[in-house]
């Protein structure tokens, strides 16, 4: 994909700012959800003691101004806990959908 002059000029446009704000808002919702689950935002090196840490969350835009949330690295114990929480939520959603069908 070639970056065109109008792509570069559009980076500062209102549509670009709105898309970035949307991505940042979703990243903030994820932060709040992780905090409620007992995760903490500060990831020290050499994590020990069973504490849970969330990944770096950033609201960003692709080159073509598509909003996304970038999830950074997360310690293995925290990733396992997060996967467990997501699996339970998915199973609960499947059960709820099956019961209502």
N, C-alpha and C positions, 0 to 999 in steps of 0.2 A: 504494500500500500504506500503510495506516495503522499507526502504531506504537501498540501497545496497552500498557496498564499492566503486564501480565504479561510482555511482551517486555522492558520496561525492568528489571523486577525479576529476570528470568532472566539478565541480563548477568553477574552475579557468581556464578552457579550453577556446580556441579561440571561439568555437561555443557558449559557454555560454556568453562570453563578447560581441559577435556580437548580440545575442538575447537581452541582456540587453540594448545595445546601441540603438537598434531598438525601444524598448519600451520607452526609455527615449526621443527619437526623436519624437515619437507620442505624448507623454505627453507634450512636448514643443510646438508642433503644437496646441494642445488643449489650452494651456496657451495663446498663441498668439491670437487664435480665441476669447477666452473669454475676453481678454483685448480689442480687437476691438469692442466687444459688450458693453463695458463700465463696465465690472467687474474689481475688484481690488484684488490683491493677499493677502492682509493682513486682517485677520478676527479677530477683537477684540471681547472680551467678552461683552455681553449686547449690541448687535448691534441695533442702533436706527438711524433714519434720512433718511431712504430710500436708503442707499448706497447698491450697489450690490457687493457681494464677491463670488469668485469662490472656489470650493473645493480644498483640497490638492490633487495634481496630482503627482503620482510617477510612473516612469517606473520600473517595477519589473519583476521577473521571478518566475514561479511556481517551486515546488520541482523537477519536471521533465524537467526544463529549458525551459518552454513555456513562451514567452514574453507576458506581459499584462500591462495595465495601471490601477493603483489603484486610484479610486476617493474617496476622503475622505468626511467628513461631510460638509454640506453647510447650511447657515441660510435659513429659510423657504421662506422669501421674494425673496432671490436670486434663490432658487430652483424653485419657481413659475415663475420667469422671464425667467430662463433657459428653463423650460418646454414650455413656451409660444413661445420662439424663435425656439426651435426644432420642435414644432407642425407647426408653420408657414413655416419652411423650408421643412418639410415633405409634407405639402399640396401643396406648390409650386412645389416640385418635382413630385408629383402625377399629377398635372395639366399639367406640361411640358410633362410627359410621355403619358398622355391621348391625348394631342394635336398632338404628333408626331406619334401616332398609327394609 
